[in-house]
Amino acid sequence: MPISPRAIRSPNIKKILEIGSFTGFSALSMALALPSDGLLISLDKSSEFSIKAQSFYKKANEKKIKQIIKPAIESLKELKDSSQKFDLIFIDADKENYLNYYETCLELINKKGLIVIDNVLWHGEVIDDTKNDKFTNIIREFNKHIKKDSRVVKNIIPIGDGFTICIKK
Ligand SMILES: C[S@@+](CC[C@H](N)C(=O)[O-])C[C@H]1O[C@@H](n2cnc3c(N)ncnc32)[C@H](O)[C@@H]1O
């Protein structure tokens, strides 16, 4: 579920990182809410989806989005090595790497910046004891990790498939 433009329209949010863009719906929604000097870096490993996304950015005449097409782990390392910092990071790619993404994002986020993570309720399966498949357990472990993380203030917003919003202390 994409983040609505109104949710991110804040004078404190100028630089956004999105991990997992698909055809660009959430990236475009967020970029449209940025000020004119804002920037959104969108990461996706799929050139097919990224080309499609770019066609929508062009149609919307939206020029604040920079796409990086490669596995997100590699892009994150490059962003970290070049000391980039963001005001908002949206994590919405492969669930196997959520923990890696989250930990790296904590180094990329500004103090008081937001890390938003999608799909944390996993269709409600995280609270169903009869569900023990790989992905349900990955999300469960991820949620437990964030719950005990004192580096952030956090809450789960139970809309769509569940968002966790973390504010870096
Ligand atoms: C759920 S979709 C993103 C949806 C998008 N955020 C939205 O709300 O419109 C997940 C995307 O993550 C990308 N993805 C999956 N694994 C990835 C990886 N290891 N590195 C980068 N992107 C990845 C997929 O190609 C897919 O486009």
The ligand as a Gaussian input file, in Angstrom:
#p B3LYP/6-31G(d) Opt

LIG

0 1
 C        5.846000      -4.517000      -3.205000
 S        6.780000      -3.974000      -4.573000
 C        6.988000      -2.242000      -4.216000
 C        5.705000      -1.481000      -4.326000
 C        5.854000       0.028000      -4.257000
 N        6.616000       0.458000      -3.087000
 C        4.482000       0.696000      -4.212000
 O        3.894000       0.780000      -3.108000
 O        3.989000       1.132000      -5.272000
 C        8.357000      -4.628000      -4.235000
 C        9.447000      -4.274000      -5.230000
 O       10.691000      -4.649000      -4.644000
 C       11.571000      -5.018000      -5.678000
 N       12.620000      -5.865000      -5.106000
 C       12.508000      -7.146000      -4.642000
 N       13.679000      -7.592000      -4.213000
 C       14.575000      -6.584000      -4.379000
 C       15.970000      -6.435000      -4.122000
 N       16.693000      -7.425000      -3.578000
 N       16.550000      -5.262000      -4.441000
 C       15.841000      -4.246000      -4.982000
 N       14.517000      -4.339000      -5.262000
 C       13.901000      -5.481000      -4.965000
 C       10.684000      -5.745000      -6.681000
 O       11.285000      -5.721000      -7.961000
 C        9.377000      -4.971000      -6.583000
 O        9.298000      -4.029000      -7.608000

